[in-house]
Amino acid sequence: MVIILNNEGYLDKQRMKRIGNLYYKIYDVENLKLADRRARRNKGYQSTIKEFDKEKDLNLFNLSISLKEKKYKTSKYTTFIVKEPKERVIYRLPYFPDRITHHAVVLILESIFVSVFTADTYSCIKKRGIHKASKKLTEALQTNEGTKYCLKIDIKKFYPSIDNSILKKLLRKKFKDKDLLWLLDEIIDSIDGVPIGNYLSQYFANFYLTYFDHWIKEEKKVKFYFRYADDMVFLSDSKEYLYKLLSEIKEYLWVNLRLVLKENHRIFPVIINGIDFVGYVHFPTHKKLRKGIKKRFAKMLKKYRNKRSISSYKSWAKHCNSRNLIKKLFREKV
């Protein structure tokens, strides 16, 4: 039977202490200036930023007043579609005031969000990206204890399926600053679900699953569990245990978070199939680059040789057993 979380969830009292007196830090002009610098990185050429810069100090002052007086309203979204690595609708807000505001919020709240994430939560966390997730999974497999079978799951349409009202309730378990909660509510209620593309969305998404993470680790006592966004890996020496866990996970996610798993979940022997996770296929003895990434890499090299893309793919390849692949594609010593 799934236990519905109470106000404390499964987090210790210190980490679940509700925090207040934060909002004034967000609208502080110095914080907004730093948010502006962060938001514009590698984007200074954009026309909207050039227009904003014509009266930058005045714009930031007016944004500070708008936030302080709680008059800020989320602007209208524009959307576009990306097709690689899979088709997704990306949402975009104007640089001013919205993207600066989101960065200002993250500057103040990021460390608080991260403090409640479990150690094996990855994705959009400093020093806990793709390669760290892959390294930790590899280390677990190499112990050869409790890692014979894998349960691999991900959530159906995760970002759009996040329930706004549940997200707001979860945020109130950690924050008690009413003005801050007003701003977070304003951003959350600007659209149904959490939009892919918003800077804050990655933090909201991770936070939405953090009580589930603690339930897995502290209530279910799962030793080997790794999550990157909504892509999850569970390891055990018992298939029966994993089937039982899968049933409980489905119930928990629906009862507590109104989330549904994709139908592609499976339980399999690691040594035969390998674990496809964060772009690599992991085995106890070695690690390969995912086929889809290799195909995109080869396709890119055929069409054009973009230095940044080549450097990115080389970095991917050098984190796994792909010496022959690099030789073949670049015809050079590595």
N, C-alpha and C positions, 0 to 999 in steps of 0.2 A: 504493500500500500504506500502511495506517495504522501509525504507530509507536506502540507502547504506551509510556506515560510511564515514565521512570526516576525515581529519587528527586528529581532536580532539575527534572523536567518541562522547560518552556521558560522558566522564570523565572530572572532573574539571581541570582547567589550571595547578594547582600545581602538580597534579598527572600525568598529561600528558606532563609535561616539559621533553624535550628530554635530555638525559644524555650522557655526553662524558667523555673522560679522565679516562677510566676504565681498558683498556687492560693491561697496565703495572703492575697493581695490580695482575692480573691473573698469569703472568709468573714470578712474584717475587719469589725467591727461598724459602723464609719463608712461603709464601702462598702454594707453592707446597709441602713443608714439612707437613703442616697442612692437605692438601688434601690427602697426602699419609696416614697419621694417620687415617683420617676419612674413606678412602676407604678400609682399611685393617681390620676394626673392625670385630671381630669374624671370620676372614678369614686368620689369620696368618699362619695357617697350610698348606695353598695351596702351591703347588710346584712352581707356577709362582711367588709368592711373595717371597719365599725363594731364588729363583734364582735372583730376583730383588735386594734383600737385600745384595747380595755378593758385589755389588758396588753401594749401594744406593745413596750415596752423588754424585758420578759421574753421575749416571743416572738422578738424579733430576737436576743437573747442565746442562746436555745435553738437557733435556726437556725444561728447561728455555730458552736456546739459540735457540732451534728449534721453540719455540713459538714466541720469540722476533723477529726472522728473518722470521717468517711466512713460515716455512718449514714443519710444522706439517701436517701430513696426517693421516686420520682415518684408522686404521688397518682393516683387513678382519674380518667380523662377522662370528661367529659360531652360530648355532641354536639348540634348543631342544624343545620338546613338553611337556607341563604339561596338565594333564587331570582333575585336581581338582582346583577350583570348576567347571570349564568348560575348554574345550580343547582350548589351545592357543599356538602359536608359540612364544618362548622367544628368544630374540637375546642377544648375549654376545660378548663383546669386551675384548681384553687382558687387564690384570691389568696395565701393562706399555706398552705404554704411555697413553692409552686411558682413563681407569677408573680414573686414577689420574687426568688427564686433566679435565674430566667432573666434578669431585669434586672441582677442583680449580676454575672452572667457577661458580659453584653454591655458593661457599664461598663468591664470590664478588657480584653475581647478585641476590641471593635469596631474600634479603630484598627489592630490587627494584621490583622484580616480585610480591611479596606479597603485596606491597604498592598499586598496582592497582587492586588486586582481591577484589571482593565485600565481605561483611561481611558473607554472606551465601554461600560462596564457600568453599568446604572442600576437603579432599583428598591430602595427601602429603604436608600438611602445618602444621608447628609446632603449637601444642595446638588446632588444628582444624582437628581432625581425625574422625573416625567412631562414637565414643561415644559422641563427641561434636555435630555432625550433628544430631544424634538421639535425644539428649537432646533438641536441638533447635526446632526440628519438634514436639516433645512431648509438649513443652511449647506452641507452636502455636496452637496445637489442643485443649489444655486445656483452651484457651481463649474463645472457642465456638463462635467466631465472625469471619465470613468470611472463615470458614474452613469446610463447610458442604460437599463440593465435591472436588475431587482430580483429577488433570490431571497428569498422570505418563508417562514419555517418556525416551527413551535413544536412542543413535545414533548407526546406523548400522556400525559395524567394525570401531569404532571411530579412534583408533590410526593409523591403516593403511590408513585410508581415509583422514587424514590431508594432505592438499595440500602444498607442499614445498614452492611454490612461494608465496602463500598467507601468510604462516607463516613468511617468510622472510620480506614481506611488513609490517606485523603487528609489527615485532620486530623493524623495522625502524621508527615506530611511537614513540617508547620509547627510543631508543638508537641512538646516532649520531656518536659514536666512530667507525671510519671506520675499524680500526684494529680488534676491538672486533667483528664487524659485519662480517669481513672476517672469523674469527674463527667459529662463529655460523653458517655461510653459509657452511663452510667446513664440519661441523658435520651434519647439516641438509641434505646436498646433498650427503652424503655418502650412502643413501638408500632412496627409495621412501616411503613416509609416515613417521610416527614417530614410531620407533621400541620399542615394549614392552620389557623392560629389561634394557635399557639405563637409567642411573641415571638422565640425563638431560631431558629425555622424559616426565616425569611427570610434569616438569615445563613448557616445551613447550606446552603440551596438555592443561594445565590449562590456560596458557596465550592465546592460540588459541581461547578459548571460553570467555575470559574476556570481550571483547567488546559486545558480545551477552549478557552476564550477566548484564552489565550496561544498555544496551538497554531495557532489561526486567524490571529492577528496576527503571530507570530514565525516559525512554520514555514511556513504557507501564504502569508504575506505579503499578506493581504487588507487593502487600504487602508481601504475603507469597510465597517465592520461595527458594528452597534449591537444591544445586547441589553438588554431590559427583562424581568427574570425569565426565562421560557423563550420569550419572543417575540423572534425574531431577524430582522434585516434585513441582507442582503449586496448590495452594488452593484458593477456592472461594465459595461463597454461591450461585453462578449462574452457572448452567451447560452450558447455552447458551454463557455466557462470555468465559468459558473455551474452548468451541468448536471454537469460533471465534479466540481466542488466539492461539489455536493449528494450525489453518490455517496460521496465520501470522508467527508463529514460523517456520513452514515448509518452507515458502517462504524466510524468513530471512536466515535460515541456508544454503539453496541452493544458493541463490543469492550472499551472502557475503562470505561463507565459503566452499561451494561445499560439504556440508554434508547432509545426508539423514537419517530420523528417521527409526527405526525398526518398523515393522508393528504391534508390540504388544502394541502400545500406547493405553491408554484407559482413560475414564472419568467415575468416579463411586462415590457412596456415601461412605464417610469415615467410618461412624458408622457401616455399614454392612460388608464391605470388609476389612477394615483396609488398611494401606499403607505399602507395602513391600519396605523397604528402609534401606540400609546399614546393612543388616543381621537381621533386626527385622521387625515384623509386628506391626505397630503403630495404636492404637485406641485412642479415646479421654480419655478413663478411664484407659487404661492399655497397656502393650507392651509385645509381645511374641517373642520368638526366632523363626527365619525362619525354616520351616520344613526341608529344605535341610541341614542346619547346624546341627540340632538335629540328623538327620539320619547319617551324617558323624561322629558325636561325638559317637553315639552308636556303629557304625561299628568299629571305632578306639579302643574303649574300649574292644570290643570282641576279636580283633586281638592281641593287645598288649597295655600295659599301659605306655606310654611315659610321663614322668613327665612334660616336657615342654608343650606338647600338652594338657594334662589334665589341667594344670594351665591356659592355654590360653582359653580353652572352659569354665572353671569355671568362668573366668573373663567375658566372653560373657554372660553367664547365669545370673550372679549377677547384670547385668545392666538392667534386665527386670524381668517380673513376672514369674520366673521359679523355684520357691522354690521346688515345687513337682517334677519337672524334675531332679533337682540336687539330691534330696533324693532318687529317683528311681534309678538313674544311679550310685550313689556312696554309697547308703545305709548308709548315715551318717547324723548327724544333721548339719544344715547350719544356 
